[in-house]
Amino acid sequence: MSLFEENAAILQKMESDGKDLSSPRSVDFCHVFPDKVSADAFARMAEAQGFAVAVDEVERETNPWDVTASKDMTPTCGAITSIEDRLDAVARSYQGRADGWGFFNV
């Protein structure tokens, strides 16, 4: 299953559960990194591109640094997939990777 198909399935499930996805909201794109230097470098890049960022150390054996890059947007499959792909490519250049997306105020 492609990333686009996976995201489409997630959004369709949310809609079938009665969630209104037609309004803009903050979408959180999560990334994991092996060290603080890598996490901070990615966070600076994401912030420069207009994302709100949060960097947190978590108790996890591998990649213990989380960076959440958030953006206000209407959650469409195309927009989410495009941003997720772009941020994952950048995260990989800093030894990290994408770790999913979501939002709380659905």
DSSP file (Angstrom, degrees, kcal/mol; ACC not computed):
  #  RESIDUE AA STRUCTURE BP1 BP2  ACC     N-H-->O    O-->H-N    N-H-->O    O-->H-N    TCO  KAPPA ALPHA  PHI   PSI    X-CA   Y-CA   Z-CA
    1    1 A M              0   0    0      0, 0.0     2,-0.0     0, 0.0     0, 0.0   0.000 360.0 360.0 360.0 132.7    0.0    0.0    0.0
    2    2 A S     >  -     0   0    0      1,-0.1     4,-2.6     4,-0.0     5,-0.2  -0.309 360.0-110.2 -75.7 163.9    1.4    3.4   -0.9
    3    3 A L  H  > S+     0   0    0      1,-0.2     4,-2.7     2,-0.2     5,-0.2   0.898 120.9  53.3 -60.0 -41.0    1.6    6.3    1.5
    4    4 A F  H  > S+     0   0    0      2,-0.2     4,-2.6     1,-0.2    -1,-0.2   0.932 110.6  46.2 -59.8 -46.7   -1.2    8.1   -0.4
    5    5 A E  H  > S+     0   0    0      2,-0.2     4,-2.3     1,-0.2    -2,-0.2   0.895 112.4  50.9 -64.1 -40.1   -3.4    5.0   -0.1
    6    6 A E  H  X S+     0   0    0     -4,-2.6     4,-2.0     2,-0.2    -2,-0.2   0.934 112.7  45.4 -63.0 -46.1   -2.6    4.6    3.6
    7    7 A N  H  X S+     0   0    0     -4,-2.7     4,-2.6     1,-0.2     5,-0.2   0.892 111.1  53.5 -65.4 -39.2   -3.4    8.2    4.3
    8    8 A A  H  X S+     0   0    0     -4,-2.6     4,-2.6    -5,-0.2    -1,-0.2   0.911 108.8  49.7 -60.7 -42.3   -6.6    8.0    2.3
    9    9 A A  H  X S+     0   0    0     -4,-2.3     4,-2.2     2,-0.2    -1,-0.2   0.900 110.8  49.6 -64.1 -41.3   -7.7    5.0    4.3
   10   10 A I  H  X S+     0   0    0     -4,-2.0     4,-2.1     2,-0.2    -2,-0.2   0.938 113.8  45.0 -63.2 -47.1   -7.0    6.8    7.6
   11   11 A L  H  X S+     0   0    0     -4,-2.6     4,-2.4     1,-0.2    -2,-0.2   0.891 111.9  52.1 -65.8 -39.2   -9.0    9.9    6.5
   12   12 A Q  H  X S+     0   0    0     -4,-2.6     4,-2.7    -5,-0.2    -1,-0.2   0.896 109.1  51.0 -63.3 -39.1  -11.9    7.8    5.2
   13   13 A K  H  X S+     0   0    0     -4,-2.2     4,-1.5     2,-0.2    -2,-0.2   0.921 109.5  50.2 -63.9 -43.2  -12.1    6.0    8.5
   14   14 A M  H  <>S+     0   0    0     -4,-2.1     5,-2.3     1,-0.2    -2,-0.2   0.927 112.6  46.9 -60.6 -44.4  -12.2    9.3   10.4
   15   15 A E  H ><5S+     0   0    0     -4,-2.4     3,-1.8     1,-0.2    -2,-0.2   0.907 110.2  51.8 -64.6 -41.3  -14.9   10.6    8.1
   16   16 A S  H 3<5S+     0   0    0     -4,-2.7    -1,-0.2     1,-0.3    -2,-0.2   0.755 103.9  59.2 -68.2 -22.0  -16.9    7.3    8.5
   17   17 A D  T 3<5S-     0   0    0     -4,-1.5    -1,-0.3    -3,-0.2    -2,-0.2   0.385 128.8-100.0 -83.4   3.4  -16.6    7.7   12.2
   18   18 A G  T < 5S+     0   0    0     -3,-1.8     2,-0.3     1,-0.3    -3,-0.2   0.590  71.9 149.1  93.2  11.5  -18.4   11.1   11.9
   19   19 A K      < -     0   0    0     -5,-2.3     2,-0.8    -6,-0.2    -1,-0.3  -0.627  44.4-134.7 -80.9 135.4  -15.4   13.4   11.9
   20   20 A D        +     0   0    0     86,-0.6     3,-0.3    -2,-0.3    -5,-0.0  -0.818  28.1 172.9 -89.5 112.1  -15.8   16.7    9.9
   21   21 A L        +     0   0    0     -2,-0.8    -1,-0.1     1,-0.2     4,-0.1   0.180  53.2  94.6-104.3  15.6  -12.5   17.1    8.0
   22   22 A S  S    S+     0   0    0     52,-0.1    -1,-0.2     2,-0.1    52,-0.1   0.630  71.4  75.9 -84.6 -12.9  -13.6   20.1    5.9
   23   23 A S  S    S-     0   0    0     -3,-0.3    50,-0.1     1,-0.1     2,-0.0  -0.740  89.0-103.7-101.2 146.8  -12.2   22.7    8.3
   24   24 A P        +     0   0    0      0, 0.0     2,-0.3     0, 0.0    50,-0.3  -0.334  49.0 162.1 -62.3 147.7   -8.5   23.7    8.7
   25   25 A R  E     -A   73   0A   0     48,-2.7    48,-2.7    46,-0.2     2,-0.6  -0.952  46.8 -78.7-156.4 168.8   -6.8   22.4   11.8
   26   26 A S  E     -A   72   0A   0     -2,-0.3     2,-0.5    46,-0.3    78,-0.3  -0.671  42.6-161.4 -78.8 121.0   -3.3   21.8   13.2
   27   27 A V  E     -A   71   0A   0     44,-2.8    44,-1.9    -2,-0.6     2,-0.5  -0.914   7.7-146.3-105.3 128.1   -1.9   18.6   11.7
   28   28 A D  E     -AB  70 102A   0     74,-3.3    74,-1.7    -2,-0.5     2,-0.6  -0.839   7.8-163.3-100.1 122.4    1.1   17.2   13.6
   29   29 A F  E     -AB  69 101A   0     40,-2.6    40,-2.8    -2,-0.5     2,-0.3  -0.927  16.2-151.9-105.6 116.8    3.8   15.4   11.6
   30   30 A C  E     +A   68   0A   0     70,-2.9    69,-3.6    -2,-0.6     2,-0.3  -0.677  16.6 177.6 -98.4 143.0    6.0   13.3   13.9
   31   31 A H  E     -AB  67  98A   0     36,-1.7    36,-2.5    -2,-0.3     2,-0.4  -0.977  15.6-145.8-140.4 150.5    9.6   12.4   13.3
   32   32 A V  E     -AB  66  97A   0     65,-2.3    65,-1.6    -2,-0.3    34,-0.2  -0.928  15.1-174.6-122.0 147.2   12.2   10.4   15.3
   33   33 A F  E     -A   65   0A   0     32,-2.5    32,-2.1    -2,-0.4    63,-0.2  -0.955  30.8-130.3-139.9 154.1   16.0   11.1   15.6
   34   34 A P  S    S+     0   0    0      0, 0.0     2,-0.3     0, 0.0    29,-0.1   0.712  88.1  13.7 -78.9 -20.0   19.0    9.3   17.2
   35   35 A D  S  > S-     0   0    0     30,-0.1     4,-2.2    28,-0.1     5,-0.2  -0.972  74.6-108.0-153.6 164.7   20.3   12.4   19.0
   36   36 A K  H  > S+     0   0    0     -2,-0.3     4,-3.1     1,-0.2     5,-0.3   0.853 113.4  58.6 -64.7 -37.4   19.5   16.0   20.0
   37   37 A V  H  > S+     0   0    0      2,-0.2     4,-2.1     1,-0.2    -1,-0.2   0.939 110.2  42.7 -59.8 -47.6   21.9   17.6   17.4
   38   38 A S  H  > S+     0   0    0      2,-0.2     4,-2.3     1,-0.2     5,-0.2   0.921 115.2  50.0 -63.7 -44.9   20.0   15.9   14.6
   39   39 A A  H  X S+     0   0    0     -4,-2.2     4,-2.5     1,-0.2    -2,-0.2   0.919 112.0  47.3 -61.7 -44.9   16.6   16.6   16.1
   40   40 A D  H  X S+     0   0    0     -4,-3.1     4,-2.3     2,-0.2    -1,-0.2   0.883 110.3  52.3 -65.9 -38.5   17.4   20.3   16.6
   41   41 A A  H  X S+     0   0    0     -4,-2.1     4,-1.8    -5,-0.3    -1,-0.2   0.926 112.5  45.1 -63.4 -44.8   18.8   20.7   13.1
   42   42 A F  H  X S+     0   0    0     -4,-2.3     4,-2.7     1,-0.2     5,-0.2   0.920 111.4  53.6 -63.3 -43.7   15.6   19.3   11.6
   43   43 A A  H  X S+     0   0    0     -4,-2.5     4,-2.6     1,-0.2    -2,-0.2   0.899 107.1  51.0 -60.0 -42.0   13.5   21.4   13.9
   44   44 A R  H  X S+     0   0    0     -4,-2.3     4,-2.1     2,-0.2    -1,-0.2   0.908 111.5  48.2 -61.8 -42.0   15.2   24.6   12.8
   45   45 A M  H  X S+     0   0    0     -4,-1.8     4,-1.1     2,-0.2    -2,-0.2   0.932 113.0  47.3 -63.6 -46.2   14.6   23.7    9.1
   46   46 A A  H  <>S+     0   0    0     -4,-2.7     5,-2.3     1,-0.2     3,-0.5   0.905 111.5  50.7 -64.3 -41.1   10.9   22.9    9.8
   47   47 A E  H ><5S+     0   0    0     -4,-2.6     3,-1.8     1,-0.2    -1,-0.2   0.896 106.3  55.0 -62.8 -40.1   10.5   26.1   11.7
   48   48 A A  H 3<5S+     0   0    0     -4,-2.1    -1,-0.2     1,-0.3    -2,-0.2   0.751 104.9  55.5 -64.6 -23.6   12.1   28.1    8.9
   49   49 A Q  T 3<5S-     0   0    0     -4,-1.1    -1,-0.3    -3,-0.5    -2,-0.2   0.265 129.8 -94.0 -93.7  11.1    9.5   26.5    6.5
   50   50 A G  T < 5S+     0   0    0     -3,-1.8     2,-0.3     1,-0.3    -3,-0.2   0.554  80.8 134.1  94.8   8.2    6.6   27.8    8.7
   51   51 A F      < -     0   0    0     -5,-2.3     2,-0.4    -6,-0.1    -1,-0.3  -0.661  55.5-127.9 -88.5 146.4    5.9   24.8   10.9
   52   52 A A  E     -C   70   0A   0     18,-2.6    18,-3.4    -2,-0.3     2,-0.3  -0.788  37.8-158.3 -82.9 136.9    5.5   25.1   14.7
   53   53 A V  E     -C   69   0A   0     -2,-0.4     2,-0.4    16,-0.2    16,-0.2  -0.900  23.0-172.1-126.1 150.9    7.9   22.6   16.2
   54   54 A A  E     -C   68   0A   0     14,-1.6    14,-2.5    -2,-0.3     2,-0.5  -0.993   9.1-161.5-136.2 131.4    8.3   20.7   19.5
   55   55 A V  E     +C   67   0A   0     -2,-0.4     2,-0.4    12,-0.2    12,-0.2  -0.964  17.9 171.6-115.6 125.9   11.4   18.7   20.3
   56   56 A D  E     -C   66   0A   0     10,-2.7    10,-3.3    -2,-0.5     2,-0.5  -0.993  29.7-137.4-137.5 140.7   11.2   16.1   23.1
   57   57 A E  E     -C   65   0A   0     -2,-0.4     2,-0.3     8,-0.2     8,-0.2  -0.838  31.0-173.3 -92.3 133.7   13.4   13.4   24.5
   58   58 A V        -     0   0    0      6,-3.1     2,-1.3    -2,-0.5    -2,-0.0  -0.844  35.0 -99.5-125.3 161.4   11.4   10.2   25.2
   59   59 A E  S    S+     0   0    0     -2,-0.3     2,-0.3     6,-0.0     3,-0.1  -0.691  70.9 127.2 -83.6  98.7   12.3    6.9   26.8
   60   60 A R        -     0   0    0     -2,-1.3    -2,-0.1     1,-0.1     0, 0.0  -0.975  60.7-130.9-153.4 138.9   12.9    4.7   23.8
   61   61 A E  S    S+     0   0    0     -2,-0.3     2,-0.3     2,-0.1    -1,-0.1   0.900  93.2  32.7 -63.1 -44.0   15.9    2.5   23.1
   62   62 A T  S    S+     0   0    0      1,-0.2   -29,-0.1    -3,-0.1    -1,-0.0  -0.875 126.2   6.3-115.6 150.3   16.4    3.7   19.5
   63   63 A N        +     0   0    0     -2,-0.3   -30,-0.2     1,-0.1    -1,-0.2   0.939  68.7 179.1  47.4  62.6   15.8    7.2   18.1
   64   64 A P        +     0   0    0      0, 0.0    -6,-3.1     0, 0.0     2,-0.5   0.391  51.4  86.7 -78.9   6.4   14.9    8.7   21.5
   65   65 A W  E     -AC  33  57A   0    -32,-2.1   -32,-2.5    -8,-0.2     2,-0.4  -0.929  59.1-164.7-112.1 125.2   14.3   12.2   20.2
   66   66 A D  E     -AC  32  56A   0    -10,-3.3   -10,-2.7    -2,-0.5     2,-0.5  -0.871   4.6-171.4-105.0 135.3   10.9   13.2   18.8
   67   67 A V  E     -AC  31  55A   0    -36,-2.5   -36,-1.7    -2,-0.4     2,-0.6  -0.989   5.0-164.2-124.7 122.8   10.3   16.3   16.7
   68   68 A T  E     -AC  30  54A   0    -14,-2.5   -14,-1.6    -2,-0.5     2,-0.6  -0.931   1.2-166.2-106.2 121.3    6.7   17.3   15.9
   69   69 A A  E     -AC  29  53A   0    -40,-2.8   -40,-2.6    -2,-0.6     2,-0.4  -0.939  13.1-166.8-107.6 117.4    6.2   19.7   13.1
   70   70 A S  E     +AC  28  52A   0    -18,-3.4   -18,-2.6    -2,-0.6     2,-0.3  -0.830  11.0 178.2-113.2 144.0    2.7   21.2   13.0
   71   71 A K  E     -A   27   0A   0    -44,-1.9   -44,-2.8    -2,-0.4     2,-0.5  -0.998  30.9-122.0-143.6 136.6    0.9   23.1   10.4
   72   72 A D  E     +A   26   0A   0     -2,-0.3     2,-0.3   -46,-0.3   -46,-0.3  -0.682  57.5 131.1 -77.3 125.6   -2.6   24.6   10.1
   73   73 A M  E     -A   25   0A   0    -48,-2.7   -48,-2.7    -2,-0.5    -2,-0.1  -0.982  65.6 -91.9-164.7 161.6   -4.2   23.1    7.1
   74   74 A T        -     0   0    0     -2,-0.3     2,-1.9   -50,-0.3     5,-0.1  -0.789  50.8-120.3 -80.9 124.8   -7.3   21.4    5.8
   75   75 A P        +     0   0    0      0, 0.0     2,-0.3     0, 0.0    -1,-0.1  -0.447  50.6 157.4 -76.7  83.1   -6.5   17.7    6.1
   76   76 A T     >  -     0   0    0     -2,-1.9     4,-2.6     1,-0.1     5,-0.3  -0.736  50.2-120.7 -99.7 155.1   -6.7   16.4    2.6
   77   77 A C  H  > S+     0   0    0     -2,-0.3     4,-2.6     1,-0.2     5,-0.2   0.915 111.8  49.4 -60.6 -44.7   -5.0   13.2    1.5
   78   78 A G  H  > S+     0   0    0      2,-0.2     4,-2.3     1,-0.2    -1,-0.2   0.922 113.4  45.0 -62.5 -45.2   -2.9   15.0   -1.2
   79   79 A A  H  > S+     0   0    0      2,-0.2     4,-2.3     1,-0.2     5,-0.2   0.925 115.5  46.4 -66.4 -45.3   -1.7   17.8    1.1
   80   80 A I  H  X S+     0   0    0     -4,-2.6     4,-2.9     1,-0.2     5,-0.2   0.933 114.3  47.6 -63.0 -46.2   -0.9   15.4    4.0
   81   81 A T  H  X S+     0   0    0     -4,-2.6     4,-2.6    -5,-0.3     5,-0.2   0.905 111.3  51.2 -63.5 -42.1    1.0   13.0    1.8
   82   82 A S  H  X S+     0   0    0     -4,-2.3     4,-2.3    -5,-0.2    -1,-0.2   0.938 114.9  41.6 -61.0 -48.2    2.9   15.8    0.1
   83   83 A I  H  X S+     0   0    0     -4,-2.3     4,-3.0     2,-0.2     5,-0.3   0.918 114.0  52.3 -66.8 -43.3    4.1   17.3    3.4
   84   84 A E  H  X S+     0   0    0     -4,-2.9     4,-2.2    -5,-0.2    -2,-0.2   0.921 111.9  46.5 -59.7 -44.4    4.8   13.9    4.9
   85   85 A D  H  X S+     0   0    0     -4,-2.6     4,-2.0    -5,-0.2    -1,-0.2   0.931 114.5  47.0 -61.2 -47.0    7.0   12.9    1.9
   86   86 A R  H  X S+     0   0    0     -4,-2.3     4,-1.7    -5,-0.2    -2,-0.2   0.928 114.5  45.2 -64.5 -46.4    8.8   16.2    1.9
   87   87 A L  H  X S+     0   0    0     -4,-3.0     4,-3.0     1,-0.2    -1,-0.2   0.861 110.1  55.4 -67.9 -34.4    9.5   16.2    5.7
   88   88 A D  H  X S+     0   0    0     -4,-2.2     4,-2.5    -5,-0.3    -1,-0.2   0.916 106.2  51.5 -63.4 -41.5   10.6   12.6    5.7
   89   89 A A  H  X S+     0   0    0     -4,-2.0     4,-1.1     2,-0.2    -1,-0.2   0.912 113.6  44.1 -61.4 -42.3   13.2   13.3    3.0
   90   90 A V  H >X S+     0   0    0     -4,-1.7     4,-0.6     2,-0.2     3,-0.5   0.923 111.4  53.3 -68.5 -43.7   14.6   16.2    5.0
   91   91 A A  H ><>S+     0   0    0     -4,-3.0     5,-3.0     1,-0.2     3,-1.4   0.896 105.5  55.0 -57.9 -40.3   14.5   14.1    8.3
   92   92 A R  H ><5S+     0   0    0     -4,-2.5     3,-1.5     1,-0.3    -1,-0.2   0.824  99.4  60.3 -63.9 -30.6   16.5   11.3    6.6
   93   93 A S  H <<5S+     0   0    0     -4,-1.1    -1,-0.3    -3,-0.5    -2,-0.2   0.672 107.7  46.8 -70.2 -14.5   19.2   13.9    5.7
   94   94 A Y  T <<5S-     0   0    0     -3,-1.4    -1,-0.3    -4,-0.6    -2,-0.2   0.017 127.3 -99.5-111.0  23.8   19.5   14.4    9.5
   95   95 A Q  T < 5S+     0   0    0     -3,-1.5    -3,-0.2     1,-0.2     2,-0.1   0.676  92.6 105.0  66.8  20.6   19.6   10.7   10.3
   96   96 A G      < -     0   0    0     -5,-3.0     2,-0.3    -6,-0.2    -1,-0.2  -0.397  52.6-151.8-112.5-167.1   15.9   10.7   11.3
   97   97 A R  E     -B   32   0A   0    -65,-1.6   -65,-2.3    -2,-0.1     2,-0.1  -0.979  28.5 -87.9-162.9 158.2   12.6    9.5    9.7
   98   98 A A  E     -B   31   0A   0     -2,-0.3   -67,-0.3   -67,-0.2     3,-0.1  -0.401  29.8-171.5 -67.4 148.5    8.9   10.3    9.6
   99   99 A D  E     -     0   0A   0    -69,-3.6   -68,-0.2     1,-0.5    -1,-0.1  -0.097  50.1 -80.5-136.3  34.9    6.9    8.5   12.3
  100  100 A G  E     -     0   0A   0    -70,-0.3   -70,-2.9   -16,-0.1    -1,-0.5  -0.322  41.8-110.7  99.6-179.7    3.3    9.3   11.3
  101  101 A W  E     +B   29   0A   0    -72,-0.2     2,-0.3    -2,-0.1   -72,-0.2  -0.924  34.8 145.8-147.1 167.6    0.9   12.2   11.6
  102  102 A G  E     -B   28   0A   0    -74,-1.7   -74,-3.3    -2,-0.3     2,-0.3  -0.978  27.4-133.9 178.7-178.4   -2.3   13.1   13.4
  103  103 A F        -     0   0    0     -2,-0.3     3,-0.2   -76,-0.2   -76,-0.1  -0.975   5.9-150.6-156.5 152.9   -4.4   15.8   15.1
  104  104 A F  S    S+     0   0    0     -2,-0.3     2,-1.5   -78,-0.3    -1,-0.1   0.836  85.7  63.2 -95.8 -37.5   -6.3   16.0   18.3
  105  105 A N              0   0    0    -79,-0.2    -1,-0.2     1,-0.2   -79,-0.1  -0.570 360.0 360.0 -93.3  76.1   -9.1   18.5   17.6
  106  106 A V              0   0    0     -2,-1.5   -86,-0.6    -3,-0.2    -1,-0.2   0.452 360.0 360.0 -84.7 360.0  -10.9   16.5   14.9
